[in-house]
Amino acid sequence: MSSPRLLIGRRSLQGAYYMLTMTVAGRERIFTNDATVECVIEALRCSDREQRSRTLAWVVMPDHVHWLMQLGNGNISRCVQAFKSRSSRAIKLHLKSQSAVWQSGFYDHCVRSDQSLLKQANYLIENPVRAGLATKVGDYPYCWTRWPTEIDAPAAADVPAQAGQPANAA
């Protein structure tokens, strides 16, 4: 059962930026191959196509997903519910399982400034390095950001101005 504390102060503001974290049920490490990760990526893309979100960055860790996005139509809870539902169905088909995929609830953080947005994006793409899954940013295959990574970028100060441009990062 999700913690009621996660709901305290939660507000859905269309056009606002959010850093979201969704965790796999039982912290099971199910995102360790291309096929299960693709189920998550396709659910993120579908959310964007349905204009529920505008994805800025994501990382699929073995037992959780971080998603930096701008909220589109609807509210944050419905957006995450649709993402979890769509990805769960695909993952269960692939794994031939009926077990729950996601823990109930999710963590959200409303990002209030361009500087904080960049900080959240960097935190997200550096997560695999901190977890020991990669030796440097850009090596982990299940990570994407709209902005160039620090390796690709001319200067970190220039990154927020390029928010609408696709990144060279995979």
VOKOLFI-972254 format. One line per 2 residues: number of its first residue (from 1); their letters; for each residue x, y, z of N, C-alpha, C. Coordinates in nm, 3 decimals. Layout:
// VOKOLFI-972254
NUM	a	X:Y:Z:X:Y:Z:X:Y:Z ~ ...
This chain:
// VOKOLFI-972254
1	ms	0.085:-0.118:0.000:0.000:0.000:0.000:0.089:0.124:0.000 ~ 0.055:0.222:-0.079:0.137:0.343:-0.085:0.116:0.427:0.039
3	sp	0.216:0.505:0.071:0.211:0.588:0.190:0.123:0.710:0.165 ~ 0.030:0.739:0.257:-0.050:0.861:0.242:0.036:0.987:0.245
5	rl	0.158:0.975:0.303:0.247:1.091:0.307:0.285:1.137:0.167 ~ 0.285:1.046:0.069:0.319:1.085:-0.068:0.217:1.180:-0.127
7	li	0.096:1.180:-0.072:-0.010:1.267:-0.124:-0.008:1.407:-0.064 ~ 0.062:1.424:0.048:0.065:1.554:0.115:0.129:1.658:0.023
9	gr	0.054:1.761:-0.005:0.103:1.871:-0.087:0.108:1.844:-0.236 ~ 0.061:1.727:-0.280:0.066:1.695:-0.423:-0.034:1.783:-0.497
11	rs	0.015:1.851:-0.597:-0.070:1.934:-0.683:-0.037:1.903:-0.826 ~ -0.138:1.899:-0.907:-0.120:1.877:-1.051:-0.139:2.008:-1.123
13	lq	-0.032:2.056:-1.183:-0.037:2.181:-1.256:0.001:2.154:-1.401 ~ -0.094:2.168:-1.491:-0.063:2.147:-1.632:0.046:2.244:-1.673
15	ga	0.144:2.192:-1.745:0.258:2.273:-1.787:0.373:2.274:-1.688 ~ 0.350:2.225:-1.566:0.458:2.219:-1.466:0.548:2.100:-1.495
17	yy	0.672:2.110:-1.447:0.770:2.003:-1.464:0.774:1.918:-1.338 ~ 0.783:1.787:-1.357:0.786:1.693:-1.245:0.896:1.591:-1.264
19	ml	0.960:1.558:-1.153:1.051:1.444:-1.146:0.973:1.335:-1.075 ~ 0.953:1.221:-1.141:0.872:1.112:-1.086:0.960:0.989:-1.067
21	tm	0.926:0.912:-0.964:0.992:0.783:-0.941:0.885:0.679:-0.916 ~ 0.889:0.571:-0.994:0.798:0.457:-0.978:0.886:0.335:-0.951
23	tv	0.846:0.255:-0.853:0.927:0.140:-0.809:0.856:0.010:-0.841 ~ 0.934:-0.090:-0.881:0.883:-0.223:-0.911:0.837:-0.290:-0.781
25	ag	0.728:-0.365:-0.788:0.676:-0.438:-0.672:0.784:-0.528:-0.614 ~ 0.803:-0.519:-0.484:0.903:-0.602:-0.417:1.046:-0.568:-0.455
27	re	1.066:-0.454:-0.520:1.198:-0.411:-0.568:1.265:-0.518:-0.654 ~ 1.182:-0.599:-0.721:1.234:-0.704:-0.810:1.307:-0.638:-0.927
29	ri	1.417:-0.695:-0.965:1.501:-0.639:-1.073:1.454:-0.696:-1.207 ~ 1.347:-0.637:-1.262:1.290:-0.689:-1.387:1.338:-0.614:-1.511
31	ft	1.399:-0.497:-1.492:1.443:-0.417:-1.607:1.591:-0.437:-1.632 ~ 1.626:-0.558:-1.673:1.766:-0.592:-1.698:1.789:-0.636:-1.842
33	nd	1.686:-0.628:-1.925:1.702:-0.666:-2.065:1.624:-0.569:-2.154 ~ 1.662:-0.568:-2.280:1.603:-0.473:-2.376:1.451:-0.485:-2.386
35	at	1.399:-0.607:-2.382:1.255:-0.628:-2.405:1.169:-0.566:-2.294 ~ 1.205:-0.586:-2.168:1.123:-0.529:-2.060:1.141:-0.377:-2.053
37	ve	1.262:-0.331:-2.080:1.285:-0.186:-2.081:1.206:-0.121:-2.194 ~ 1.198:-0.186:-2.308:1.123:-0.131:-2.422:0.975:-0.115:-2.387
39	cv	0.921:-0.202:-2.303:0.782:-0.187:-2.258:0.763:-0.055:-2.184 ~ 0.860:-0.019:-2.103:0.855:0.107:-2.028:0.870:0.226:-2.123
41	ie	0.968:0.218:-2.210:0.993:0.328:-2.304:0.870:0.354:-2.392 ~ 0.809:0.248:-2.439:0.690:0.265:-2.524:0.575:0.327:-2.445
43	al	0.561:0.293:-2.318:0.456:0.354:-2.235:0.483:0.503:-2.215 ~ 0.610:0.542:-2.202:0.645:0.684:-2.192:0.612:0.756:-2.323
45	rc	0.647:0.695:-2.434:0.618:0.755:-2.565:0.468:0.771:-2.586 ~ 0.393:0.671:-2.545:0.248:0.675:-2.559:0.189:0.790:-2.476
47	sd	0.242:0.810:-2.356:0.197:0.921:-2.272:0.219:1.054:-2.344 ~ 0.333:1.067:-2.409:0.361:1.189:-2.486:0.266:1.203:-2.605
49	re	0.244:1.092:-2.678:0.154:1.098:-2.793:0.013:1.137:-2.752 ~ -0.031:1.089:-2.636:-0.165:1.122:-2.585:-0.168:1.260:-2.520
51	qr	-0.057:1.330:-2.522:-0.041:1.464:-2.466:-0.068:1.469:-2.316 ~ -0.045:1.358:-2.249:-0.051:1.357:-2.102:0.078:1.416:-2.046
53	sr	0.186:1.405:-2.125:0.317:1.447:-2.078:0.402:1.494:-2.196 ~ 0.511:1.555:-2.161:0.620:1.586:-2.255:0.746:1.542:-2.185
55	tl	0.801:1.431:-2.230:0.915:1.371:-2.163:1.042:1.451:-2.191 ~ 1.117:1.479:-2.083:1.243:1.551:-2.094:1.363:1.459:-2.070
57	aw	1.344:1.359:-1.984:1.451:1.264:-1.955:1.391:1.145:-1.882 ~ 1.460:1.030:-1.890:1.419:0.912:-1.817:1.538:0.821:-1.797
59	vv	1.529:0.739:-1.695:1.625:0.631:-1.675:1.546:0.512:-1.621 ~ 1.570:0.397:-1.680:1.507:0.274:-1.634:1.615:0.195:-1.561
61	mp	1.608:0.198:-1.429:1.701:0.123:-1.345:1.645:-0.020:-1.330 ~ 1.722:-0.114:-1.280:1.672:-0.252:-1.270:1.542:-0.267:-1.192
63	dh	1.519:-0.183:-1.090:1.399:-0.200:-1.007:1.316:-0.073:-0.990 ~ 1.345:0.030:-1.067:1.264:0.152:-1.061:1.288:0.237:-1.186
65	vh	1.200:0.337:-1.203:1.208:0.427:-1.317:1.203:0.570:-1.266 ~ 1.293:0.653:-1.318:1.286:0.798:-1.295:1.241:0.861:-1.426
67	wl	1.149:0.956:-1.415:1.092:1.020:-1.534:1.081:1.169:-1.508 ~ 1.151:1.248:-1.587:1.142:1.394:-1.579:1.052:1.436:-1.694
69	mq	0.943:1.502:-1.659:0.842:1.534:-1.761:0.771:1.664:-1.730 ~ 0.706:1.716:-1.834:0.617:1.830:-1.820:0.475:1.775:-1.831
71	lg	0.391:1.810:-1.735:0.254:1.758:-1.734:0.171:1.825:-1.844 ~ 0.103:1.741:-1.919:0.014:1.788:-2.025:-0.129:1.782:-1.977
73	ng	-0.214:1.712:-2.053:-0.356:1.700:-2.020:-0.376:1.615:-1.895 ~ -0.476:1.649:-1.816:-0.510:1.569:-1.698:-0.427:1.606:-1.577
75	ni	-0.424:1.513:-1.481:-0.346:1.539:-1.361:-0.234:1.437:-1.348 ~ -0.144:1.461:-1.256:-0.024:1.379:-1.242:-0.059:1.235:-1.205
77	sr	-0.157:1.216:-1.119:-0.194:1.080:-1.077:-0.250:0.999:-1.193 ~ -0.334:1.059:-1.274:-0.390:0.987:-1.390:-0.282:0.958:-1.495
79	cv	-0.190:1.050:-1.511:-0.080:1.029:-1.605:0.004:0.909:-1.562 ~ 0.040:0.903:-1.435:0.120:0.791:-1.385:0.040:0.662:-1.389
81	qa	-0.088:0.670:-1.356:-0.174:0.550:-1.360:-0.178:0.494:-1.502 ~ -0.194:0.579:-1.602:-0.198:0.534:-1.741:-0.063:0.472:-1.781
83	fk	0.046:0.536:-1.741:0.180:0.482:-1.770:0.197:0.344:-1.707 ~ 0.164:0.333:-1.579:0.182:0.205:-1.509:0.093:0.096:-1.569
85	sr	-0.029:0.130:-1.601:-0.122:0.033:-1.658:-0.072:-0.019:-1.793 ~ -0.034:0.074:-1.880:0.012:0.036:-2.014:0.141:-0.046:-2.005
87	ss	0.236:-0.001:-1.925:0.363:-0.074:-1.916:0.343:-0.209:-1.847 ~ 0.256:-0.217:-1.747:0.229:-0.344:-1.679:0.175:-0.449:-1.774
89	ra	0.078:-0.409:-1.854:0.020:-0.505:-1.950:0.128:-0.561:-2.043 ~ 0.211:-0.474:-2.096:0.315:-0.517:-2.189:0.420:-0.605:-2.119
91	ik	0.459:-0.566:-2.000:0.560:-0.643:-1.926:0.506:-0.781:-1.888 ~ 0.382:-0.786:-1.843:0.322:-0.915:-1.807:0.312:-1.008:-1.928
93	lh	0.278:-0.953:-2.043:0.275:-1.034:-2.166:0.414:-1.088:-2.198 ~ 0.513:-1.001:-2.188:0.649:-1.043:-2.220:0.701:-1.147:-2.121
95	lk	0.676:-1.126:-1.992:0.727:-1.217:-1.889:0.637:-1.339:-1.868 ~ 0.521:-1.338:-1.934:0.421:-1.444:-1.916:0.392:-1.462:-1.766
97	sq	0.358:-1.351:-1.704:0.334:-1.347:-1.560:0.208:-1.266:-1.530 ~ 0.145:-1.296:-1.419:0.031:-1.218:-1.373:0.064:-1.141:-1.245
99	sa	0.188:-1.148:-1.202:0.231:-1.078:-1.080:0.225:-0.927:-1.100 ~ 0.204:-0.856:-0.992:0.205:-0.710:-0.996:0.342:-0.663:-1.044
101	vw	0.343:-0.561:-1.127:0.468:-0.506:-1.177:0.514:-0.391:-1.089 ~ 0.425:-0.299:-1.056:0.460:-0.176:-0.986:0.410:-0.177:-0.842
103	qs	0.488:-0.114:-0.754:0.436:-0.083:-0.621:0.328:0.022:-0.640 ~ 0.231:0.024:-0.549:0.130:0.130:-0.559:0.195:0.262:-0.517
105	gf	0.142:0.368:-0.571:0.195:0.501:-0.540:0.317:0.535:-0.624 ~ 0.365:0.656:-0.606:0.484:0.704:-0.675:0.532:0.827:-0.601
107	yd	0.656:0.863:-0.624:0.713:0.983:-0.565:0.716:1.090:-0.672 ~ 0.676:1.212:-0.637:0.683:1.322:-0.733:0.747:1.444:-0.669
109	hc	0.817:1.519:-0.751:0.879:1.644:-0.709:0.851:1.745:-0.818 ~ 0.784:1.854:-0.784:0.757:1.960:-0.880:0.883:2.045:-0.895
111	vr	0.932:2.059:-1.017:1.054:2.134:-1.045:1.016:2.277:-1.077 ~ 1.076:2.371:-1.005:1.028:2.509:-1.011:1.117:2.608:-1.087
113	sd	1.235:2.565:-1.130:1.322:2.661:-1.201:1.403:2.587:-1.307 ~ 1.454:2.663:-1.405:1.539:2.604:-1.508:1.663:2.541:-1.446
115	qs	1.719:2.610:-1.346:1.839:2.557:-1.281:1.808:2.424:-1.211 ~ 1.695:2.418:-1.144:1.655:2.294:-1.077:1.621:2.186:-1.179
117	ll	1.563:2.225:-1.293:1.531:2.130:-1.399:1.658:2.063:-1.450 ~ 1.760:2.141:-1.473:1.888:2.087:-1.518:1.950:1.997:-1.411
119	kq	1.940:2.040:-1.286:1.991:1.958:-1.175:1.922:1.822:-1.170 ~ 1.791:1.821:-1.186:1.715:1.696:-1.185:1.753:1.608:-1.304
121	an	1.769:1.668:-1.421:1.809:1.591:-1.540:1.947:1.528:-1.519 ~ 2.039:1.605:-1.464:2.173:1.551:-1.438:2.169:1.441:-1.334
123	yl	2.090:1.461:-1.228:2.074:1.357:-1.125:2.026:1.227:-1.189 ~ 1.928:1.241:-1.276:1.867:1.125:-1.340:1.969:1.049:-1.426
125	ie	2.041:1.119:-1.513:2.133:1.048:-1.603:2.259:1.000:-1.531 ~ 2.288:1.055:-1.413:2.403:1.009:-1.334:2.367:0.892:-1.243
127	np	2.239:0.862:-1.230:2.193:0.756:-1.140:2.260:0.621:-1.168 ~ 2.270:0.576:-1.293:2.337:0.446:-1.318:2.483:0.444:-1.273
129	vr	2.552:0.557:-1.283:2.691:0.563:-1.238:2.697:0.548:-1.086 ~ 2.611:0.622:-1.016:2.607:0.612:-0.869:2.573:0.471:-0.823
131	ag	2.489:0.401:-0.901:2.447:0.265:-0.865:2.549:0.159:-0.908 ~ 2.656:0.200:-0.974:2.757:0.105:-1.018:2.720:0.027:-1.143
133	la	2.619:0.075:-1.217:2.576:0.007:-1.340:2.650:0.058:-1.462 ~ 2.724:0.166:-1.447:2.803:0.224:-1.556:2.922:0.296:-1.494
135	tk	3.027:0.313:-1.573:3.145:0.382:-1.520:3.142:0.532:-1.548 ~ 3.065:0.572:-1.650:3.052:0.715:-1.679:2.916:0.742:-1.742
137	vg	2.875:0.867:-1.735:2.748:0.909:-1.794:2.752:0.880:-1.943 ~ 2.645:0.823:-1.993:2.636:0.791:-2.135:2.663:0.645:-2.165
139	dy	2.720:0.571:-2.069:2.749:0.429:-2.091:2.629:0.339:-2.065 ~ 2.535:0.385:-1.984:2.420:0.302:-1.948:2.318:0.307:-2.062
141	py	2.274:0.192:-2.114:2.188:0.192:-2.232:2.042:0.233:-2.208 ~ 1.996:0.229:-2.084:1.854:0.253:-2.057:1.832:0.391:-1.995
143	cw	1.882:0.490:-2.065:1.878:0.627:-2.014:1.869:0.721:-2.134 ~ 1.790:0.827:-2.120:1.777:0.925:-2.228:1.749:1.062:-2.168
145	tr	1.803:1.164:-2.229:1.772:1.302:-2.193:1.759:1.386:-2.319 ~ 1.669:1.482:-2.312:1.644:1.573:-2.424:1.765:1.662:-2.450
147	wp	1.842:1.690:-2.344:1.957:1.779:-2.355:2.084:1.701:-2.378 ~ 2.184:1.767:-2.437:2.315:1.702:-2.446:2.368:1.676:-2.305
149	te	2.440:1.566:-2.290:2.502:1.539:-2.161:2.618:1.637:-2.143 ~ 2.674:1.643:-2.023:2.787:1.733:-1.999:2.903:1.699:-2.091
151	id	2.913:1.573:-2.131:3.018:1.532:-2.223:2.997:1.598:-2.359 ~ 2.869:1.606:-2.403:2.835:1.662:-2.534:2.815:1.812:-2.533
153	ap	2.777:1.868:-2.417:2.737:2.008:-2.409:2.857:2.100:-2.408 ~ 2.845:2.218:-2.473:2.954:2.316:-2.470:2.974:2.374:-2.330
155	aa	2.862:2.398:-2.258:2.869:2.450:-2.121:2.737:2.422:-2.054 ~ 2.742:2.386:-1.927:2.619:2.354:-1.854:2.523:2.472:-1.851
157	ad	2.575:2.594:-1.851:2.489:2.713:-1.845:2.403:2.726:-1.971 ~ 2.447:2.669:-2.082:2.372:2.678:-2.207:2.256:2.580:-2.217
159	vp	2.255:2.478:-2.133:2.159:2.369:-2.148:2.013:2.413:-2.135 ~ 1.970:2.492:-2.034:1.827:2.528:-2.028:1.778:2.601:-2.152
161	aq	1.863:2.680:-2.216:1.820:2.752:-2.335:1.791:2.656:-2.451 ~ 1.843:2.533:-2.443:1.825:2.436:-2.550:1.714:2.337:-2.517
163	ag	1.626:2.371:-2.424:1.528:2.276:-2.373:1.441:2.212:-2.481 ~ 1.417:2.278:-2.590:1.331:2.221:-2.692:1.404:2.135:-2.794
165	qp	1.536:2.128:-2.784:1.612:2.055:-2.884:1.638:1.912:-2.840 ~ 1.633:1.817:-2.934:1.663:1.678:-2.898:1.811:1.663:-2.863
167	an	1.838:1.570:-2.775:1.976:1.546:-2.733:2.044:1.448:-2.828 ~ 2.175:1.450:-2.822:2.254:1.351:-2.895:2.262:1.222:-2.815
169	aa	2.225:1.230:-2.686:2.235:1.113:-2.599:2.133:1.008:-2.641 ~ 2.171:0.883:-2.620:2.082:0.773:-2.656:1.975:0.753:-2.553
